[in-house]
């Protein structure tokens, strides 16, 4: 099953993915037109979140944005252009160049702002945290950079977990019914060794981390399992991105971070994590996923 999950959860990207999927289906399936009609009917259904919950989520987002604004206002002598979220490596190099000296003079303010932005983006599934992982290496070096990235990513993932636990179930099922069904079935099969499975997902690029953050409480993954898998499972990828940030000037594209050798290495680590769970599991009949 091909899992396609929108990193930001935006309606535009979701609709685009669905349209691409539908067009492909129509070319290979005689019943494509009827499937397309049914899916568009599903998309036209009422948004599943009650109004009071929608207002609550909006209030949380607004208050979080206000907190970021307050942090920005307390940063002395800061050029607003420097703090724009980078869209590419050119923007990131510009940010690093201007923050290098500033971070030495105002270390606490930079650390506070860094963590706040990272957590905000992770909580609300806003893409672009990879740039901040690179920035951590460029500004703070390997050890401090890894600690900073893992802490920020774990805090943001935890915030997303609890936000989803409180408000997210109807949205997730509405947006990704097949993916949620698949993920829930996989989790149910691995209850005895769930930590190994979650570590495998975190270490390898099997599922997007944003989807794991949002879907985990919905498929009944306990928070302590989620937390441990996040803290330790993000270390390999954080190490790679932080180390790449040390040589930011030599990095030509983000694809250089995850070349074939890197991906294979991550999967090898993941296999060592999940193999104990595979061999220790008692034989059982596996049900079919529809």
GUDOLUM-782185 format. One record per residue (C-alpha): residue number from 1; residue in one letter; x, y, z. Coordinates in Angstrom, 2 decimals, decimal comma. Each point is the difference from the previous one (the first is absolute). Layout:
// residues N
R resi resn       X       Y       Z
R  NUM    A       X       Y       Z
...
END
This chain:
// residues 290
R resi resn       X       Y       Z
R    1    X    0,00    0,00    0,00
R    2    X    1,40    3,40   -0,98
R    3    X   -0,33    2,47    2,86
R    4    X   -0,19    3,60   -1,16
R    5    X   -0,38    2,36    2,92
R    6    X    0,01    3,78   -0,33
R    7    X    2,73    1,39    2,27
R    8    X   -1,93    3,13    0,87
R    9    X   -3,46   -1,51   -0,20
R   10    X   -1,15    2,86   -2,19
R   11    X   -3,15   -0,38   -2,04
R   12    X    1,75    1,18   -3,16
R   13    X    2,72   -2,66    0,11
R   14    X   -2,49   -2,67    1,03
R   15    X   -2,29    0,84   -2,92
R   16    X    2,98   -0,02   -2,37
R   17    X    1,10   -3,45    1,19
R   18    X   -3,52   -1,31   -0,38
R   19    X   -0,39    1,44   -3,49
R   20    X    3,33   -1,54   -1,11
R   21    X   -1,08   -3,32    1,47
R   22    X   -3,37    0,20   -1,74
R   23    X    1,47    0,83   -3,38
R   24    X    2,33   -3,01    0,28
R   25    X   -2,89   -2,23    1,05
R   26    X   -2,14    1,08   -2,94
R   27    X    2,71   -0,99   -2,46
R   28    X    0,35   -3,51    1,40
R   29    X   -3,49   -0,74    1,23
R   30    X   -3,27   -0,16   -1,98
R   31    X   -1,88    1,06    3,12
R   32    X    2,15    3,10    0,44
R   33    X   -2,78    2,49   -0,70
R   34    X   -2,29   -1,45    2,66
R   35    X    2,86   -0,10    2,52
R   36    X    0,83    3,61   -0,79
R   37    X   -3,62    1,04    0,52
R   38    X   -0,22   -1,80    3,35
R   39    X    3,23    1,54    1,25
R   40    X   -1,04    3,52   -0,95
R   41    X   -3,27   -0,61    1,83
R   42    X    2,01   -1,00    3,09
R   43    X    2,07    3,18   -0,25
R   44    X   -3,13    2,12   -0,14
R   45    X   -1,26   -1,36    3,31
R   46    X   -0,12    2,32    2,98
R   47    X    3,28    0,55    1,84
R   48    X   -0,11   -2,53    2,87
R   49    X    1,19    2,24    2,86
R   50    X   -2,73    1,61    2,15
R   51    X    0,00    3,77    0,03
R   52    X    1,15    0,32    3,61
R   53    X    2,99   -2,27   -0,63
R   54    X    0,88    1,92   -3,15
R   55    X   -0,08    3,22    2,02
R   56    X    2,17   -1,61    2,68
R   57    X    2,63   -1,07   -2,55
R   58    X   -0,09    3,47   -1,55
R   59    X    0,51    1,55    3,44
R   60    X    2,97   -2,30    0,70
R   61    X    1,56    0,90   -3,34
R   62    X   -0,59    3,72    0,59
R   63    X    1,44   -0,06    3,52
R   64    X    3,04   -1,96   -1,21
R   65    X    0,53    2,53   -2,77
R   66    X   -0,29    2,78    2,57
R   67    X    2,66   -1,66    2,15
R   68    X    2,36   -0,10   -3,01
R   69    X   -0,65    3,68   -0,61
R   70    X    0,84    0,85    3,62
R   71    X    3,26   -1,95   -0,23
R   72    X    0,90    1,88   -3,17
R   73    X   -0,75    3,36    1,64
R   74    X    2,38   -0,82    2,87
R   75    X    2,93   -0,71   -2,33
R   76    X    2,22    3,10   -0,08
R   77    X    1,34    1,52   -3,21
R   78    X   -1,50   -2,67   -2,23
R   79    X   -0,67    0,55   -3,71
R   80    X   -3,47   -1,43   -0,89
R   81    X    1,35   -1,27   -3,33
R   82    X    2,36   -2,37    1,82
R   83    X   -2,79   -1,78    1,87
R   84    X   -2,07   -0,99   -3,00
R   85    X   -0,54   -3,76   -0,23
R   86    X    2,43   -1,18   -2,71
R   87    X   -1,51   -1,40   -3,18
R   88    X    3,24   -1,31   -1,46
R   89    X    3,70   -0,34    0,74
R   90    X    0,70    3,53   -1,22
R   91    X   -2,35    1,42    2,62
R   92    X    1,57   -2,27    2,61
R   93    X    3,53    1,16   -0,80
R   94    X   -1,17    3,61    0,28
R   95    X   -1,51   -0,74    3,42
R   96    X    3,12   -1,83    1,19
R   97    X    2,30    2,79   -1,15
R   98    X   -1,92    2,62    1,99
R   99    X   -0,67   -2,15    3,06
R  100    X    3,53   -1,32    0,53
R  101    X    1,27    3,09    1,84
R  102    X   -3,42    0,80    1,48
R  103    X   -0,25   -3,48    1,55
R  104    X    3,29    0,54    1,85
R  105    X   -1,17    3,33    1,43
R  106    X   -3,58   -1,03    0,79
R  107    X    0,20   -3,76    0,44
R  108    X   -2,99   -0,36    2,32
R  109    X   -2,29    2,03   -2,25
R  110    X    1,03   -1,98   -3,08
R  111    X   -0,49   -3,34    1,76
R  112    X   -3,43    1,07    1,28
R  113    X   -1,07    1,20   -3,43
R  114    X    1,37   -3,11   -1,70
R  115    X   -1,83   -2,42    2,29
R  116    X   -3,23    2,02   -0,17
R  117    X   -0,05    0,07   -3,80
R  118    X    0,94   -3,68   -0,32
R  119    X   -2,69   -1,08    2,48
R  120    X   -2,58    2,22   -1,70
R  121    X    0,73   -1,49   -3,43
R  122    X   -0,05   -3,57    1,33
R  123    X   -3,21    0,55    1,95
R  124    X   -1,94    1,33   -2,96
R  125    X    1,75   -2,20   -2,60
R  126    X    1,57    2,90   -1,88
R  127    X    2,72   -1,24   -2,38
R  128    X    3,53    1,38    0,18
R  129    X    1,46   -1,28    3,27
R  130    X    2,80   -1,66   -1,98
R  131    X    1,45    3,48   -0,59
R  132    X    0,08    0,64    3,74
R  133    X    1,72   -3,34    0,59
R  134    X    2,71    1,09   -2,43
R  135    X    0,14    3,40    1,69
R  136    X    0,60   -1,62    3,39
R  137    X    3,16   -1,64   -1,31
R  138    X    1,17    3,19   -1,70
R  139    X   -0,46    2,12    3,15
R  140    X    0,71   -2,35    2,91
R  141    X    2,11   -2,91   -1,25
R  142    X   -0,63   -3,74    0,09
R  143    X   -0,73   -0,90    3,63
R  144    X   -1,93    3,13    0,97
R  145    X   -1,76   -0,04   -3,35
R  146    X   -1,20   -3,60    0,37
R  147    X   -1,21    0,62    3,55
R  148    X   -1,82    3,14   -1,13
R  149    X   -1,67   -1,68   -2,98
R  150    X   -1,06   -3,12    1,91
R  151    X   -1,39    2,08    2,88
R  152    X   -1,90    2,37   -2,31
R  153    X   -1,31   -2,77   -2,23
R  154    X   -1,12   -2,08    2,98
R  155    X   -1,77    2,95    1,61
R  156    X   -1,72    0,87   -3,27
R  157    X   -0,96   -3,60   -0,71
R  158    X   -1,43   -0,34    3,51
R  159    X   -2,05    3,18   -0,42
R  160    X   -1,34   -1,33   -3,31
R  161    X   -0,79   -3,35    1,65
R  162    X   -2,13    1,57    2,73
R  163    X   -1,64    2,47   -2,37
R  164    X   -0,97   -2,90   -2,23
R  165    X   -1,11   -2,09    2,98
R  166    X   -2,37    2,78    1,04
R  167    X   -1,26    1,23   -3,36
R  168    X    1,52   -2,02   -2,82
R  169    X   -1,79   -3,35   -0,32
R  170    X   -2,90    1,12   -2,23
R  171    X    2,35    2,09   -2,15
R  172    X    2,49   -2,84   -0,50
R  173    X   -2,68   -2,52   -0,91
R  174    X   -1,58    2,54   -2,35
R  175    X    3,27    0,82   -1,74
R  176    X    1,83   -3,35    0,02
R  177    X   -2,50   -2,85    0,56
R  178    X    2,08   -2,69   -1,74
R  179    X    3,29    1,07    1,56
R  180    X   -1,49    0,10    3,49
R  181    X   -1,58   -3,44   -0,52
R  182    X    3,32   -1,42   -1,19
R  183    X    2,01    1,59    2,83
R  184    X   -2,48   -1,17    2,65
R  185    X    0,17   -3,57   -1,31
R  186    X    3,81    0,03    0,01
R  187    X    0,08    1,33    3,56
R  188    X   -2,53   -2,61    1,16
R  189    X    2,20   -2,81   -1,38
R  190    X    3,02    1,27    1,93
R  191    X   -1,36    0,77    3,45
R  192    X    2,55   -2,25    1,70
R  193    X    2,97    1,79   -1,61
R  194    X   -1,52    3,36   -0,80
R  195    X    3,07    1,99    1,04
R  196    X    2,16   -1,86   -2,52
R  197    X   -2,51    0,71   -2,75
R  198    X   -0,25    3,70    0,88
R  199    X    3,79    0,30    0,15
R  200    X    0,18   -1,59   -3,45
R  201    X   -2,49    2,56   -1,36
R  202    X    1,91    2,89    1,55
R  203    X    3,42   -1,12   -1,21
R  204    X   -1,00   -0,89   -3,55
R  205    X   -1,83    2,17   -2,55
R  206    X   -2,89   -2,49   -0,12
R  207    X   -2,68    2,48    1,09
R  208    X    0,18    3,79    0,25
R  209    X    0,70    1,12    3,56
R  210    X   -2,84    2,51   -0,16
R  211    X   -2,46   -2,81   -0,73
R  212    X    1,42   -2,10    2,84
R  213    X   -0,38    2,93    2,41
R  214    X   -3,60    0,65   -0,97
R  215    X   -1,20   -3,58   -0,41
R  216    X    1,66   -1,67    2,99
R  217    X   -2,62    0,85    2,66
R  218    X   -2,77   -0,91   -2,42
R  219    X    1,36   -3,52   -0,57
R  220    X    0,45   -0,53    3,76
R  221    X    3,75    0,40    0,36
R  222    X    0,67    0,83    3,69
R  223    X    1,83    3,27    0,60
R  224    X    2,93   -1,59    1,85
R  225    X    0,67   -2,23   -3,04
R  226    X   -0,39    2,98   -2,30
R  227    X    2,35    2,09    2,13
R  228    X    2,78   -2,58    0,27
R  229    X   -0,16   -0,80   -3,72
R  230    X    0,16    3,70   -0,84
R  231    X    2,92    0,84    2,30
R  232    X    2,22   -2,88   -1,12
R  233    X   -1,36   -0,56   -3,49
R  234    X    0,70    3,54   -1,18
R  235    X    3,67   -0,08    0,96
R  236    X    1,36   -1,55   -3,25
R  237    X   -1,84    2,42   -2,31
R  238    X    0,84    2,92    2,29
R  239    X    3,67   -0,97   -0,09
R  240    X   -0,04   -0,02   -3,81
R  241    X   -1,69    3,38   -0,33
R  242    X    2,08    1,67    2,71
R  243    X    3,25   -1,30   -1,52
R  244    X   -1,14    1,27   -3,40
R  245    X   -0,62    3,39    1,58
R  246    X    3,69    0,23    0,91
R  247    X    0,81    0,12   -3,72
R  248    X   -3,05    1,97   -1,06
R  249    X    1,91    1,83   -2,71
R  250    X    0,80   -3,29   -1,77
R  251    X   -3,57   -1,30    0,07
R  252    X   -1,56    0,35   -3,45
R  253    X   -3,50   -1,34    0,70
R  254    X   -2,01   -1,68    2,73
R  255    X    0,07   -3,23   -2,00
R  256    X    3,72   -0,22    0,81
R  257    X   -0,97   -0,71    3,61
R  258    X   -1,70   -3,27   -0,85
R  259    X    1,92   -1,65   -2,78
R  260    X   -0,25   -3,75   -0,66
R  261    X    2,78   -0,85    2,49
R  262    X   -1,64    2,03    2,74
R  263    X   -3,42   -1,54   -0,55
R  264    X    1,48   -3,51   -0,03
R  265    X    1,88    0,76    3,22
R  266    X   -3,18    1,19    1,71
R  267    X   -1,86   -3,13   -1,05
R  268    X    2,83   -2,20    1,25
R  269    X   -0,25    1,72    3,39
R  270    X   -3,76   -0,45   -0,14
R  271    X    0,34   -3,71   -0,75
R  272    X    2,24   -0,51    3,02
R  273    X   -2,68    1,70    2,08
R  274    X   -2,96   -1,98   -1,28
R  275    X    1,61   -3,46   -0,44
R  276    X   -0,20   -0,90    3,72
R  277    X   -3,74    0,68   -0,09
R  278    X   -0,38   -2,09   -3,15
R  279    X    1,77   -3,09    1,34
R  280    X   -1,48    0,15    3,49
R  281    X   -3,59    0,34   -1,16
R  282    X   -2,08   -3,12    0,35
R  283    X   -1,37   -1,48   -3,23
R  284    X   -3,48    1,21   -0,68
R  285    X   -2,41    0,21   -2,87
R  286    X    0,19    3,27   -1,82
R  287    X   -3,26    1,50   -1,09
R  288    X   -0,44    1,66   -3,34
R  289    X   -0,13    3,76   -0,29
R  290    X   -2,75    1,22   -2,18
END
